[in-house]
C-alpha cells in the first residue's frame, strides 16, 4: 500500500515550479490587462467594473476595497482625456506650421495669419484685404486669399466659426446701424464664399459678429485699429464625448 503513495524526491520541487509558472502567467495577464485599459481613449466606470469583474471571476480573486475601483477608473478616464487633448494640440501645432508654410508658398504672407488658440486654430485675415471701408461686399482682390482659406478648411476638418470684428469707431449707415451688424455681415459674406465657391460643407459652419468687443491690438493707433478690423476663421477642437 505504501508504494502506491510514494513520491520521488523531486516531486515537491516540481510542483512548486509549476505553481510559480502559473502565478507568473497570471501576473503577466493582469499587467497586460491594465496596459490595455490605459490605451483606451474612451472609458467609463461601469465598463471598468465589468472588465475587472471578468478578471476576478477568471482568476478567482476578490476586490477587498470596491471604492478603489472608482478611484482607479476615474484616474484612467482623466488620463485618457488629458492624453487625447494633448495629442490634438500637437496635431494643431503641426497644422499651424503647415498653414504658415502654405501661405509662404502662395505669396500671401502678411495677408493670412495662423495662430494656435485655446479653442483650436485661428486663421486671421485683415478686414481691408476683404472689404472696402464700412462695407460687407467682398472685394474682387480677396478671391486668392479666400481660396487659400478654403484649402485650409479641407486640410483641417474641424467645425469652423467665421467671426467678424471691427475697431471701436462707431458706424451708422443706411445699411448697418452699428458695428454689430457690420461685423456679422462681413462674417456671413466670407462664410458664403467658402460654401458656394470653395465647396466647404455648410454643416461645419457657424457665423458670429463681435463688433469691437474682442480687440487684439490697441484702438489708440491707426495700426492697432487696422489689426482689429478682421475676419477670423476659428477651427474648433472637437469636444470630448460625454461620459
SEDOKOL-476767 format. One record per residue (C-alpha): x, y, z. Coordinates in pm, whole numbers, plus 50000, padded with zeros to 5 digits. Layout:
BEGIN
(pt (X Y Z));
...
END
This chain:
BEGIN
(pt (50000 50000 50000));
(pt (50275 50240 50090));
(pt (50427 50203 49744));
(pt (50113 50350 49588));
(pt (50168 50681 49768));
(pt (50545 50709 49729));
(pt (50669 51028 49560));
(pt (51015 51081 49429));
(pt (51235 51341 49597));
(pt (51185 51594 49321));
(pt (50804 51588 49344));
(pt (50766 51885 49575));
(pt (51019 52086 49381));
(pt (50843 52020 49051));
(pt (50504 52116 49196));
(pt (50649 52441 49327));
(pt (50789 52530 48988));
(pt (50455 52468 48820));
(pt (50279 52689 49076));
(pt (50526 52970 49024));
(pt (50489 52947 48646));
(pt (50110 52971 48677));
(pt (50140 53269 48912));
(pt (50381 53443 48674));
(pt (50140 53388 48384));
(pt (49858 53535 48590));
(pt (50060 53846 48678));
(pt (50159 53892 48314));
(pt (49794 53875 48210));
(pt (49697 54129 48475));
(pt (49974 54367 48365));
(pt (49865 54334 48002));
(pt (49505 54400 48104));
(pt (49586 54727 48279));
(pt (49815 54844 48000));
(pt (49528 54792 47757));
(pt (49296 54990 47984));
(pt (49533 55285 47978));
(pt (49544 55275 47599));
(pt (49170 55325 47558));
(pt (49067 55685 47485));
(pt (48706 55633 47599));
(pt (48605 55450 47909));
(pt (48356 55482 48193));
(pt (48339 55345 48545));
(pt (48063 55093 48468));
(pt (48268 54932 48193));
(pt (48573 54933 48419));
(pt (48380 54746 48691));
(pt (48253 54491 48439));
(pt (48601 54432 48300));
(pt (48753 54400 48645));
(pt (48475 54159 48741));
(pt (48558 53940 48444));
(pt (48920 53920 48551));
(pt (48814 53847 48910));
(pt (48590 53559 48802));
(pt (48850 53416 48565));
(pt (49133 53425 48817));
(pt (48934 53359 49133));
(pt (49043 53677 49313));
(pt (48842 53922 49522));
(pt (48846 54302 49534));
(pt (48856 54398 49901));
(pt (48803 54773 49854));
(pt (48534 54845 49592));
(pt (48585 55219 49643));
(pt (48931 55185 49495));
(pt (48776 55075 49165));
(pt (48605 55412 49123));
(pt (48927 55598 49200));
(pt (49129 55386 48957));
(pt (48869 55409 48681));
(pt (48835 55786 48724));
(pt (49211 55824 48705));
(pt (49221 55622 48383));
(pt (48943 55833 48228));
(pt (49111 56160 48324));
(pt (49446 56036 48195));
(pt (49283 55938 47866));
(pt (49120 56281 47835));
(pt (49447 56461 47901));
(pt (49633 56242 47653));
(pt (49362 56290 47389));
(pt (49366 56670 47430));
(pt (49745 56678 47430));
(pt (49757 56475 47108));
(pt (49511 56712 46941));
(pt (49715 57014 47049));
(pt (50030 56862 46900));
(pt (49836 56797 46578));
(pt (49709 57157 46576));
(pt (50060 57298 46621));
(pt (50171 57088 46324));
(pt (49877 57221 46121));
(pt (49965 57582 46210));
(pt (50317 57521 46080));
(pt (50178 57362 45763));
(pt (49937 57654 45709));
(pt (50218 57907 45750));
(pt (50428 57714 45500));
(pt (50139 57710 45253));
(pt (50087 58084 45300));
(pt (50454 58147 45217));
(pt (50436 57924 44911));
(pt (50134 58118 44781));
(pt (50296 58455 44848));
(pt (50025 58552 45097));
(pt (50248 58643 45391));
(pt (50107 58945 45570));
(pt (49762 58853 45440));
(pt (49679 58531 45627));
(pt (49787 58473 45985));
(pt (49757 58133 46157));
(pt (49785 58102 46535));
(pt (49714 57828 46790));
(pt (49429 57904 47028));
(pt (49261 57756 47336));
(pt (48969 57661 47111));
(pt (49184 57509 46837));
(pt (49337 57706 46547));
(pt (49261 58059 46428));
(pt (49318 58174 46070));
(pt (49301 58554 46064));
(pt (49258 58796 45772));
(pt (49272 59174 45798));
(pt (48943 59335 45701));
(pt (49091 59573 45441));
(pt (49201 59275 45233));
(pt (48844 59150 45207));
(pt (48622 59462 45221));
(pt (48605 59832 45146));
(pt (48569 60062 45446));
(pt (48224 60033 45602));
(pt (48112 59766 45354));
(pt (48046 59392 45366));
(pt (48071 59303 44996));
(pt (48384 59104 44917));
(pt (48643 59283 44707));
(pt (48741 59104 44382));
(pt (49101 59104 44507));
(pt (49001 58890 44805));
(pt (48948 58576 44594));
(pt (49304 58430 44618));
(pt (49301 58482 44994));
(pt (48965 58313 45046));
(pt (49060 58033 44807));
(pt (49360 57967 45033));
(pt (49129 57964 45337));
(pt (48907 57709 45160));
(pt (49215 57493 45106));
(pt (49293 57520 45478));
(pt (48936 57413 45555));
(pt (48996 57096 45357));
(pt (49325 57034 45539));
(pt (49183 57080 45889));
(pt (48840 56923 45907));
(pt (48722 57083 46232));
(pt (48396 57274 46280));
(pt (48451 57637 46172));
(pt (48325 57955 46335));
(pt (48356 58253 46100));
(pt (48382 58561 46320));
(pt (48374 58928 46219));
(pt (48545 59204 46421));
(pt (48572 59583 46393));
(pt (48762 59863 46563));
(pt (48591 60085 46822));
(pt (48499 60365 46580));
(pt (48117 60381 46566));
(pt (47939 60336 46235));
(pt (47585 60428 46137));
(pt (47481 60396 45774));
(pt (47162 60316 45587));
(pt (47273 59952 45570));
(pt (47446 59898 45904));
(pt (47312 60054 46220));
(pt (47625 59967 46418));
(pt (47946 59767 46416));
(pt (47748 59465 46535));
(pt (47557 59447 46206));
(pt (47868 59522 46001));
(pt (48085 59256 46168));
(pt (47812 58994 46133));
(pt (47750 59081 45767));
(pt (48122 59052 45690));
(pt (48148 58713 45859));
(pt (47842 58595 45666));
(pt (47990 58711 45333));
(pt (48314 58523 45400));
(pt (48124 58211 45503));
(pt (47907 58220 45189));
(pt (48217 58235 44969));
(pt (48367 57929 45137));
(pt (48045 57734 45092));
(pt (47934 57849 44747));
(pt (48273 57887 44578));
(pt (48509 57688 44798));
(pt (48278 57387 44827));
(pt (48302 57365 45207));
(pt (48018 57180 45381));
(pt (47784 57436 45536));
(pt (47713 57192 45821));
(pt (48063 57270 45952));
(pt (47996 57644 45960));
(pt (47870 57895 46212));
(pt (47882 58275 46197));
(pt (47930 58540 46465));
(pt (47987 58916 46478));
(pt (48163 59068 46778));
(pt (48191 59434 46671));
(pt (48474 59596 46873));
(pt (48442 59373 47180));
(pt (48738 59140 47114));
(pt (49034 59357 47013));
(pt (49377 59204 46950));
(pt (49556 59542 46944));
(pt (49514 59891 47084));
(pt (49246 60108 46926));
(pt (49457 60415 47009));
(pt (49666 60389 46691));
(pt (49577 60351 46322));
(pt (49788 60034 46305));
(pt (49607 59883 46602));
(pt (49264 59968 46464));
(pt (49361 59811 46131));
(pt (49453 59486 46309));
(pt (49125 59485 46497));
(pt (48924 59512 46174));
(pt (48944 59148 46074));
(pt (48767 58822 45995));
(pt (48873 58511 46185));
(pt (48814 58150 46086));
(pt (48821 57956 46412));
(pt (48877 57583 46369));
(pt (48719 57448 46685));
(pt (48871 57144 46851));
(pt (48611 56865 46883));
(pt (48472 56834 47234));
(pt (48536 56522 47440));
(pt (48235 56285 47429));
(pt (48022 56296 47743));
(pt (48096 56025 47997));
END
